[in-house]
């Protein structure tokens, strides 16, 4: 069960909406299932609907009017809580919904159990799977109800209700989720024929700009250049930036003014202070410094750095791990901007889902992930790898990182983040299969002679006996054989490569081992100056034994 809580100014407006069946086509048979005293007038069961509705509003507003005469009524005196059952839950009776409503108003402080001065409230049912609780926040003693943290207390009570009623126990959050679009926003988007609300489109835009910006000032410049987006930057008296808000052109309210969203309203990590904290932590990559002789290919560099993330999650402290997850989220955000058109839908879905897994209550130490952030930003201007192998290689590693992210969150009972990471896998796997098919086929077309393939097969049998049969039967084996041949031609020891490539990676996750090995070994066949992975792999290899010196009395050969 999920609760959504809001506050408003008009009791009559809320009651009108809850009992409406003309504009709201999904409302059927609206009626009361419970009320503060069990005797509230029910417009849904009365002969004179309009008169009964007026009586109900008057009864709910009675104490509000009394408090207003004393100057003690809150401006937003309406408390509105919708409670929805999870898909697949059994049908709940009116009596069961009534019990749920009483427990929620008691838990939240709206009408504590046994308190004769509790607020007036009604629970309205106009669909099978949910109810709405409408309350006025003035108590019988004319004080305003104490309902602080009402969402958390309602959520805790609903978790208990799920267990007692045998309902689906839904994944619960930690208050770091992005705010969902309101019903009004969703309806406005539907009427305009758009699949996403303005809030969702702006959130995606801002996240992508953060993933390519190199400083807080660069982020604001990029934001100001986005076509169709209005930007308002606020400053402190000192001139420093205080924050920003954005709106979609043409999205206006009833007064004709733009509908603005601050960064924090888009997502907790999109406020300007949070963005500045991340972007200020970006350092200078030694490979980018003037005079550096090493200029690795951006896709290879990003892949090599991302491959270390599971190690950071398994062995680093929580602040460092959280920083690497957030930085990896920026990599996922930028992929739709870089990928071919046919891959963008799945990659955008992956980015939209994974953003939930990038935040938790653990504060990130962002300076620990500056290498990955630098690598992500170089992808924006990266030359293509020609056959698309760079993107496919990165996506292969990305799948491992997402699996490790889910495992890390699960160990800390971050239920929503675990669910988000698992949903991300579905979209990334679909994108990977599309992205990898052509590069693997291109490699397979360079398959070496049969004698060379047999020699590689014997090495696989010797080095990876438990997985050799699976590798040799894998459709990606021809591509792996070609990659092994090219790496061998570049001077690498194949047996050492196979040993060290698989040393720090489990091969039991059900994914194609041949594909994994191909993406790890294929870059070794390119010129070494262009591959960060070469540096990474060579660093892990044992030093070759020194050539024996000349025997005493025998001169060395020239």
C-alpha angles and dihedrals in degrees: 000000000000127000126203117192130194142159131228147172104233124066091179092052093052094046090048090054095046093053096038116116100167106063094024101059093182092062111101128175097348111201142145119269096178142358141184094274103012092246104080114137111262115213090191092062100035129099092224103050099179096046093047091048090054090050091051092051091047092051092049092048097045097101092038090060091047092051091045091059087057092046091244104109117113115241093232097044099160121094115196124187124175118195119196129189118229119259108271096028116134121259111276121214124232089254091054092048089049091055091048091051093050092050093049096049089047094049094047095049096247092114111000114206112268093011109128090195095056118134123273114255144160133202115219125196118197100152137036097249106044149027135206124222115207117190139165113227100224115102128215090263087054093247120130114257118257102232102149115158088014093156092056094045092047091048092050091050092048090053089057091046091053091057095045094046095042093241129149110286102228125210110267127211139225098226093262095104121113114257112264121233113269121243089254091054091048093049092048091053091048092051090049091052094244124140093212134044122240089254092056095045092049091047091055092047094050093046091052092049091051089053093058101033117103098199140010090259092050089052092055091047091051091047092051090054096055110114115233095018124107116212130197116184117196122208137199118238086261090062095250117134112262099181147306140238131200138200136183115248109253095020103116138159128236090282091055093251123134116266102239127202122194116218091254090055089057094050136330092250094050098071111116095248090053092047092047090051091055098042094045088058091063108110132186117280110229089227089061097050118110111269094022112144094200117084106164119192106267094233091050092046094049091047093049092051094043090053089067093057097087088054091052090049094049099041109018129086119269096256092054093045092050090050092054092048090051092048091048088052088060089054090054090047093055097048096083088057092054104036128091116267096259092058099046100084094057093041092050091050089050091051093047092052099039094055087078090058093053095069133063138144088272111101112232123229094218098187088069091068101046093116092060092045091052091049092049092053093051089059090070091070096027117135112237121260088231098234097046093250093130094063093041091050092051093048090052090057091041090062090057091048092051090050089051090047092054090049092049093050092045091056088056095044094245093156100177092047091050091051091048093051091050092050089048090058091061093057096040092050090052091049092046094053090051093045097045101047098080098039091049091048090049090052091047090055087062091057111154126235118296092253091057092046090052091051090053090047091054090051091051090050090051099043101035106026095159093055103027096100091051092048096048092049093046116111086230093060094096090054091048091050090053091048091050091051093050092047090050090050088053090059103263126141104240096203092052090047093053092047098048097036090062099034097091099031129076114230094199100086095099095248126125108283091193091056092047092051091046094056092046095048102033095075089056089070093061122083107292095231089065100051126079088183090063089058091048095048096041090052090058095049120094116252113266113250113263117253109260113257124237118287115255110280094016116103117229117256114251 
